[in-house]
Amino acid sequence: MTTTTVETPPAGGALDHPRRWAAAVVMMVAALMDLVDVTIVNVALPSIGQDLGASESALQWTVSAYLLGFAATLIVAGRLGDRYGRKALFLSGTVGFGLASLMCGIAQTPGQLIAARAVQGVAAAVLMPQVLGSFHSLFQGKERGKVFGLYGAVAGFASAVGLLLGGVLTDADLFGLGWRSVFLVNVPVAAVTAVLAAVVVPATRERSGARPDLIGSLVLAGGLVAIVLPLVQGREYGWPVWGWALMGAGVLAIAALARRRTVLPGRMFRVRAFSYGLAVQLLFALGMQGFFLVYAIWLQGGQRYAPLQAGVLMLAFSAGGFLTAPAADPLAERLGRIVPVAGAVAMAGGFGWVWAAMDGAAAVHTAAWPMVPGLVVAGAGLGLLVVPLVNIVLSTAPSELAGGASGIFTTAQQFGGALGAAVVGTAFFSAGSVDAAMGWVLASYVAAALLALALPRRAASA
């Protein structure tokens, strides 16, 4: 089989690869595995805990290990694909994701599951940057806009699919697999996708991809783990001094990487809009991942909802996002930063509504309908916050740093999610009630709204 290598052309160049749309569809299917996996596991967490006898911290690690593996690997994986070819990295990531999903599905102990989840996150980080990088190389002009728009629609659809599919698969107990099917479903999808990708996806790379800093990437991984580890395990060990020291060391390691510039370009952090936007993105992910971790456990553990019932209820959040996402960018063009500010406020208000309904819940079971309006409002806020935030913030990056800035932005989202599972989850398990946890969720969105006021009035001109 002959392999065609496509290099990103200079400005004004044109590409006409005959299988580019077939390649795009195949790559989106692979990306969908990762996008769905972010939410599908939350619904299955209570069942995982019961079946494996997992501790509260083990449940937190089931979420955080995936997100940390992703965050620690994303930037270097993107650069490896740019420099040495995206197809090989994409195939490796897809196969690796399938194998890691198999490891998750057959895990017999919480430790085995957590280790497999970390590998799954690394594999997802290897495959995901190659998708958008390949689209950039294979499509030009209006076609590029169409393929990125289609990808955005798939990404938005994925969260709803994950919530519902997690409940369906766990409740259906196919072949007696229970929660294991939420992971095993990825195995045939990954196998078929890898075979098709080997045939239809062309090899692409940049003309002058930067050399990846592997040592710096290892330091980044260590720094991220050093911050999250004491937050998850600190309660169990009585918040020892070594935990606080480890967190401090993690922060210093990441700060040092900004000075090293080969992994985290320090120049970008001196751009006020980028730094504030990065903080908004991190706080958004912290609040959302923390909320859904606690909410799934509260619904199924305390309120006796079946996994499918919990998944269907959470769809109200996705419905709110679908209502506002199409209008978010046009609104931001006219109103600028006030749109993400309003989005953060709506998420705080919506989750506050849900908190009030949870706080007044009966001891055994509370009806879903009192919580639905809050979930819809919070989801609507997500559309207003996230959609324009990417454009407003990344438009401040110089063209030569656009790829690196995008990688940092996504890394902040994944790391924020890991922090959310750690911080909000620990607050929930420590207090034994939702009040302390929801306080952290609301505080994250209030802080995000305040920081969003420092963003540019609108995105810079293209």
Secondary structure, DSSP 8 states (H G I E B T S, - for coil): ----EEE---TT-----TTHHHHHHHHHHHHHHHHHHHHHHHHHHHHHHHHHT--HHHHHHHHHHHHHHHHHHHHHHHHHHHHH-HHHHHHHHHHHHHHHHHHHHT--SHHHHHHHHHHHHHHHHHHHHHHHHHHHHH--HHHHHHHHHHHHHHHHHHHHHHHHHHHHHHHHTGGG-GGGHHHHTHHHHHHHHHHHHHHH--EEE-TT-----HHHHHHHHHHHHHHHHHHHHTTTTTS-HHHHHHHHHHHHHHHHHHHH-SSS-HHHHTSHHHHHHHHHHHHHHHHHHHHHHHHHHIIIIIS---HHHHHHHHHHHHHHHHHHHHHHHHHHHHHTTHHHHHHHHHHHHHHHHHHHHHHT--SS---SGGGHHHHHHHHHHHHHHHHHHHHHHHTTS-GGGHHHHHHHHHHHHHHHHHHHHHHHHHHHHHHTSHHHHHHHHHHHHHHHHHHHTTS-SS----
